[in-house]
Amino acid sequence: MGYWTLDDIRWEKFDSAKVDADLLKVAKAASLVERNARDYAAYLASVFNDDPEVLRTIGEWADEEVQHGMALGRWAQLADPGFDFDAAFAHFVAQIKLPIHATESVRGSRTGEWVARCVVETGTSSMYSALAQAAEEPVLKQICQSIAADEFRHYKLFYSHLRRYLKREKVGFWRRLRVALGRAAESEDDELAFAYYAANHRHEGKPYDRQANVERYAHRAFRHYRYGHVERGFAMAFKAVGLKPHGWLNRIVATVALRMLRSRLRQFELREIKATAA
């Protein structure tokens, strides 16, 4: 089992006066996605059923991911005693279904699957690093720091599998790039959006609106990104697709991406303000 446990978290340091309402909403949503990792592990185990090395490591990875969800959920219940973590999770998994019995990767190749997994770990490690820096509440800061460290290790694990399969399948740069871009675009699919809705709005009785919840989550989570988070994230993604991780291209892409992100987040925030006022 991983590098830390729930008992290592300094729960007695919790300070309700330092809870940020927006970070609380992000933590609630993230707790559901993280807790659902066993379904992802089942999918990977099915796709890589003949690879003992994958089967050996994927269970440990899933245990650590579930622990992330449990830590965030426990913190969220401290910050909001009315938050029903189990009920929110049940609502989430009733809607979000993964192809756990697939025998082939939905990414078109096994190499593509590891590219996609590297992209996911790139995003999560960047996000939790940003949230750790933004959080003033000490317990949430410790949790996010611990999760970010795990996600960096998970990236290294998946990248090691990617290198093994590149030798077998010879998947070229352009195919890897298409997979990476496709997986990055899925950050606006139903998984995170519905997790945000299930954790924060299901009790309001309003129907689920995917785009509205994408925007609500995004402007609360991603407004904490700084250049270093974005640059390091692109370095990790570049490495997975076969580009030089650090250099002029990364610096340009990271600078442009951060500007575009901030512009989009301002639009999202303004739309939510208008919708709330209406």
N, C-alpha and C positions, 0 to 999 in steps of 0.2 A: 504494500500500500504506500502511497505517495510520500512526499517530503514534509507534509504537515497534516494535522488532523483538526477536527473541530475543537478539541481540547486545547490546542495551541493558541486559539484565538483568545485575546484578552477581553472577554465579554464584560468583565466587571468595570472596564474603562468606558463603557457606553455612556454617551453624553447626549441626551435628548435635545438639549438647547442648540446643538451643532448639527442637527439633522437638516439637510437641504431637501425641500419638498420635491424638487425635480429629480434629484439623484435618487430619492426614495422610489419614485415611479420607474426609473430606469432599472434599479436593483430588483424591483418586483418582477418586471418583465424578464430580465436576464435570468433570474432564479428558475423560472419555468423552463426556459430553453436548455439551460445547463442540466437541470434535473432529468431531462428527457434523453440523456446521452446513451442509455442502454439500448434504445431503439436504433441509434446510429451504429452502435457497436454490433448489433444483430445484423444490420445491413452489411457492414464491412465483413463480418464473419461469414456471411453467406456468399458474398462476391469472392472472397479470398479463402474459400473453404479448404483449398489444397495447399495453403502456404502456412506452415507451422510457425514461422517467425511472426507473421501478422497475427495469427490466432493467439500467440503467446503474449503479445504486447497490447492487443486491443482491449482486453479485459481490464488491465491496469489503467489504461487511458480512460475508459468509461467510468471506473470507480472514482478517479480523480475529478472528472467532469461532474458527476453526480454530487460529489462532495462540494464543488463550487456552488451548485444549486442549493444544497442544504444550508450552506453557510450564508448565502445571500438571503434565502428565505427566512432563516432564523433572525438575521439582522433586521429584515423588513418587519417582522412581527414585533421586535423590540421597539422599532421606530413607530410602528402603527399597530397597536394591539388588536385593532379590528380587522387586520388583514388575515384572511383565511387561506394560508398557503396551500393546504391540501385540496381545498375546494377549487381554488384557482388552477392548480395543476390538473385536476381531473377535467375541468372545463377545457383546458388547453389541449390535452392529449385526445380528447373526444373529437376534436376538430382536425388536428394536425396528424396526418398519417404518413409514415415513411415506408418505402418499399423494402421491408425487412426480409422478404423472401426472394429478392432478386438474385439471380445467379450470374448476372453480368452487370458491370458498372453502368450507371446511367450517364456517365461521362464519355462513353464510347470506347474506352480502353482502361486497363488497370493503371497505366501511367497517368492517364487523365484523372482518374480518381484521386491519386496522390497529389496531383497539382491542385485539384479542388480543395482537398483537405489542408494543404499548405496555405492556400488563400484564406480559408476560414480561420486558421490559427494566427495568421498575420493580422487579420481584423480584430480578433479577440484580444490578442496580446497588446495591440495598440490601444484598443478601447479601455481595457482595464488599467493600463499604464496612465492614460489620460484621467480616468476617474479617480485613481489613487492620488494623483497630484491635485485634483480639484477638491476632493473630499476633506472637510474639516473635522467631521466626526471620526474619532480615532479608531473605532472598531471597523467601520466601513473602509477606512484607509488601509488598515492591516489586511483585511480580507481581499481588497482589490490588488494590493501589492503581492499577496500570496498567489492569487489566481493568475496575475500577469506573468509571474515567474514560471508557473506551471505551463502556461500557454506557449511561452518561448521554448520550453523543453519539448512540448508536444510538436511544435513546428519541426524541431530537429529530428524527432522520431519519424514523422511523416516524410521529411526530406530524405532520410536514410532509406526508407522504402521506395521513394521516388527514384533515387539513384539506382537501386537494384533493378527496378522494372524498366528504366531507360535502357539498360544494357540488353534487355530481352526484346523489347518492343520497338526500339528505335523511333520513338515518336518525336517528330521534328518540332522546331521552334514555333511555327505558325499554329500547329494543332494545339500545343500547350498554351499558347497565348489565347486562342479562342476559348479554351476551357476556363482559363483564369478570368477572362473578361466576363464570361457567362456566369461563373460562380459569384463574382463580385456584384453583378447586376441582381442576383437573387437576394441581396440584402434588403431589397424592397419587395420581397414576396410575402406570402401570408404568414410565414413562421414568426418572425419578430413582430410584425404588425398585430397578429392575433394574440401573441403572448402579451403585448402591451395592453390590448383590449381586455383579455381575460384577467390580467392582474389588477387593472386600474379602473375599468369602466363597465364590466359585465353586469354589475349590480345596479347600474343606472336604468336598465330596461331599454336602452336604445340599441338599434340593430348595429351589427359590426360594419364599419366602413374601412376598408383596407387602406386607402390612400390617406385618409385622415389620421389613422393610427400610425402609418409609416412616418408621417410628418411630425406627429406628436413625439414619437420615440426619438426621431433623428435630431430634432432641435434641442432636446434635453440631453442626449448622450454625446453628440458630435460637436457641440459648441465648445467643449473642453479640449478639443484637439489643438495642439500647437505644431509648429513646423517639425520639430524633432520626432513627434509621433508619426506624422505623415511620411517624412523622409525614411525613417526606419521601416515603416510598413511597406513602402514601395521597394526598398532594398531587399526585403524578404521575398516579396512577390516576384521581383526581377530575377532573383536567384532561382526560384522554382521554374520559371519559364525559359531560363537559359541566357538571361542578359547579365551584364556586369552589374553587381549590386550597388556599388557606389561609383559616382562619377557625375559628369555634367548632365547626362540624360536624366538621372534620378533627381538631381537638384532642380532641373527645369520642370519635370513632371510634378514633383512634390509641391513646388511653389504655385504652379498653375492649379493643381488639384485643390490645394488649401484655399485659394481665392474663390474658386468655383463652389467649394463646400460652404464657405461662409456666406456667399451670396444666396445659395439655395436655402440655407438655414434661416436667413433673414426673411425670405419669402414665406417659408413655412410658419415662422413665428407670427408674422403679420396676418396670415390667413387664419391661424388659430385665434388670435385676438379678435378678429372680425367675427368669426363664428361664435365665439363666446359672448360677444356683445349683442349679437342678433337676437 
